[in-house]
């Protein structure tokens, strides 16, 4: 399965309308698992960016609001834990 995450940092897109207009020029990040795409979306948000859309081959489609809601609900599950040595 493949999940594609479209995200931006800075002032590339400041609204959904601008994102839709620019989407064809943006390269999505690709992940094999939905949780990995959500983890990256969480990191993007923490860095001041915006995760706009996650689309999956299985017809999964999470827009910005759905991504934010999922991250709020599952935040602790999606946290990246440091590797202990």
Backbone bond lengths (Angstrom), bond angles and torsions (degrees), N, CA, C in turn:
res aa  C-N    CA-C-N  psi(-1)  N-CA   C-N-CA  omega(-1)  CA-C   N-CA-C  phi
1 X - - - 1.444 - - 1.527 108.47 -
2 X 1.304 116.64 145.84 1.454 121.73 179.01 1.521 109.64 -126.14
3 X 1.328 115.00 135.14 1.473 121.73 176.11 1.519 107.94 -122.61
4 X 1.315 116.39 131.42 1.460 121.81 -179.79 1.527 109.54 -109.93
5 X 1.323 114.97 131.62 1.458 122.31 179.96 1.523 108.78 -114.18
6 X 1.323 116.16 123.17 1.456 121.71 173.54 1.521 107.55 -102.60
7 X 1.324 115.72 127.67 1.459 120.12 -178.64 1.518 109.45 -148.42
8 X 1.317 115.04 157.75 1.461 120.54 176.90 1.525 109.19 -139.20
9 X 1.326 114.60 155.34 1.456 121.96 174.66 1.517 106.48 -127.58
10 X 1.301 116.89 140.56 1.460 120.53 -179.94 1.523 111.17 90.50
11 X 1.316 114.42 -148.57 1.456 118.95 -174.59 1.523 113.29 -105.59
12 X 1.318 117.29 27.35 1.460 120.60 177.95 1.527 109.60 -62.16
13 X 1.296 116.83 -47.62 1.462 122.83 178.30 1.528 107.43 -137.42
14 X 1.306 116.38 126.94 1.460 119.27 179.55 1.520 111.89 -114.39
15 X 1.333 117.72 -2.27 1.460 120.72 178.27 1.527 109.20 -146.45
16 X 1.311 115.40 162.74 1.463 121.36 177.83 1.530 110.40 -58.73
17 X 1.307 116.61 -39.43 1.467 121.18 -179.94 1.536 110.71 -62.41
18 X 1.332 117.33 -43.90 1.464 121.17 177.98 1.531 110.90 -65.41
19 X 1.336 116.42 -39.40 1.462 119.52 177.82 1.524 110.45 -61.64
20 X 1.322 117.97 -47.62 1.462 120.79 -179.39 1.529 111.27 -60.13
21 X 1.331 116.87 -36.92 1.456 120.76 179.23 1.534 111.61 -70.03
22 X 1.328 117.30 -31.18 1.465 121.79 -176.46 1.528 113.19 -96.76
23 X 1.313 118.57 -10.94 1.469 122.19 -172.24 1.524 112.53 -52.78
24 X 1.301 118.73 -40.62 1.461 121.25 -177.25 1.535 112.41 -66.07
25 X 1.337 117.19 -17.26 1.475 120.93 178.76 1.523 112.21 -96.03
26 X 1.309 117.67 -13.41 1.465 121.88 -177.22 1.525 110.68 -90.32
27 X 1.322 116.34 143.00 1.457 121.24 175.78 1.519 108.59 -98.31
28 X 1.323 117.37 122.28 1.467 118.62 179.80 1.524 111.41 -76.75
29 X 1.313 115.02 152.92 1.461 121.30 170.54 1.530 106.07 -83.67
30 X 1.324 117.11 138.46 1.464 121.61 -174.85 1.523 110.26 -112.71
31 X 1.323 115.34 135.85 1.465 122.14 -178.49 1.519 109.34 -134.38
32 X 1.325 116.28 151.40 1.459 121.15 179.21 1.524 112.50 -84.10
33 X 1.340 116.39 -22.75 1.463 120.09 -178.35 1.526 109.77 -125.66
34 X 1.324 115.59 143.57 1.455 120.91 179.56 1.526 111.23 -60.43
35 X 1.321 117.14 -39.64 1.468 120.02 179.90 1.526 111.76 -61.53
36 X 1.328 117.40 -34.44 1.464 119.75 177.45 1.524 111.06 -66.98
37 X 1.316 116.66 -40.68 1.470 120.52 176.73 1.527 110.05 -63.74
38 X 1.321 117.03 -40.37 1.467 120.85 178.40 1.526 111.45 -67.62
39 X 1.333 117.36 -37.77 1.470 120.36 176.53 1.530 110.24 -60.53
40 X 1.321 115.94 -45.08 1.463 119.46 179.64 1.528 110.40 -66.43
41 X 1.319 117.56 -38.95 1.468 120.74 177.24 1.523 110.11 -60.66
42 X 1.314 116.51 -38.80 1.469 121.14 177.36 1.526 110.66 -63.64
43 X 1.331 116.43 -43.87 1.470 120.59 178.27 1.527 110.99 -63.38
44 X 1.311 116.81 -40.82 1.464 121.34 178.70 1.522 109.68 -59.35
45 X 1.329 116.55 -46.52 1.463 120.85 178.76 1.519 112.41 -62.02
46 X 1.325 116.97 -40.37 1.460 120.70 179.09 1.523 111.83 -66.66
47 X 1.333 116.80 -25.54 1.460 121.53 179.97 1.534 111.90 -89.74
48 X 1.326 116.65 2.38 1.457 120.25 178.43 1.516 114.93 93.56
49 X 1.317 117.03 7.48 1.458 120.98 178.61 1.517 111.85 -94.19
50 X 1.318 114.93 -175.05 1.465 121.42 -179.83 1.519 109.37 -128.57
51 X 1.327 116.42 124.75 1.462 121.89 171.63 1.532 106.01 -88.80
52 X 1.315 116.70 110.45 1.469 121.36 -172.55 1.515 113.81 -86.61
53 X 1.340 116.54 -38.33 1.467 118.45 -170.46 1.520 110.55 -160.18
54 X 1.327 115.39 139.61 1.462 122.05 168.82 1.524 106.21 -122.64
55 X 1.332 115.98 125.84 1.462 121.66 176.17 1.512 108.69 -124.63
56 X 1.335 115.66 138.44 1.453 120.37 179.73 1.509 112.10 -120.71
57 X 1.326 115.27 157.80 1.467 120.68 176.21 1.527 111.63 -61.84
58 X 1.315 116.14 -23.07 1.463 121.35 179.73 1.533 112.02 -87.15
59 X 1.324 116.20 17.26 1.469 124.94 179.11 1.526 113.73 74.24
60 X 1.326 116.57 13.46 1.459 120.12 172.08 1.517 107.90 -63.15
61 X 1.314 116.49 136.42 1.469 120.94 176.80 1.529 107.38 -146.96
62 X 1.328 114.76 108.38 1.459 120.81 178.11 1.522 108.17 -114.25
63 X 1.329 116.32 117.89 1.459 119.52 176.23 1.525 109.16 -84.17
64 X 1.312 116.39 -178.20 1.461 121.22 -174.86 1.535 111.97 -54.77
65 X 1.319 116.93 -45.40 1.468 120.59 -178.79 1.530 111.34 -64.87
66 X 1.330 117.08 -42.50 1.465 120.68 179.96 1.527 111.21 -67.21
67 X 1.326 116.84 -37.38 1.468 120.30 176.88 1.521 109.57 -63.26
68 X 1.334 117.12 -48.75 1.469 120.92 179.82 1.522 111.44 -59.39
69 X 1.323 116.90 -43.61 1.470 121.58 -179.38 1.533 110.74 -63.59
70 X 1.318 116.16 -42.98 1.473 120.48 179.94 1.524 110.71 -65.23
71 X 1.325 116.24 -42.02 1.473 119.79 179.55 1.524 110.55 -65.59
72 X 1.312 117.94 -39.32 1.466 120.57 177.46 1.524 110.61 -62.85
73 X 1.324 116.53 -42.06 1.458 121.24 -177.29 1.525 112.10 -73.49
74 X 1.335 117.42 -35.52 1.464 121.44 -173.50 1.517 112.99 -115.65
75 X 1.322 117.78 18.46 1.460 122.39 -174.23 1.506 115.04 -48.67
76 X 1.329 118.06 -48.68 1.473 119.98 -177.18 1.525 111.96 -66.51
77 X 1.321 117.50 -32.42 1.472 121.10 177.49 1.519 111.37 -67.69
78 X 1.340 115.55 -32.03 1.454 120.95 -173.83 1.533 113.12 -91.06
79 X 1.329 116.38 -4.19 1.461 120.11 179.60 1.528 109.53 -64.37
80 X 1.304 116.03 141.24 1.459 120.89 177.46 1.512 107.85 -90.29
81 X 1.308 115.01 122.08 1.453 120.28 -179.18 1.521 109.31 -92.20
82 X 1.343 116.63 136.49 1.469 118.33 178.38 1.518 111.32 -64.51
83 X 1.304 115.43 148.66 1.461 121.00 178.18 1.515 108.54 -79.27
84 X 1.323 115.88 124.63 1.465 119.10 179.47 1.524 109.02 -91.16
85 X 1.313 114.67 142.79 1.476 119.55 -178.05 1.484 110.76 -113.24
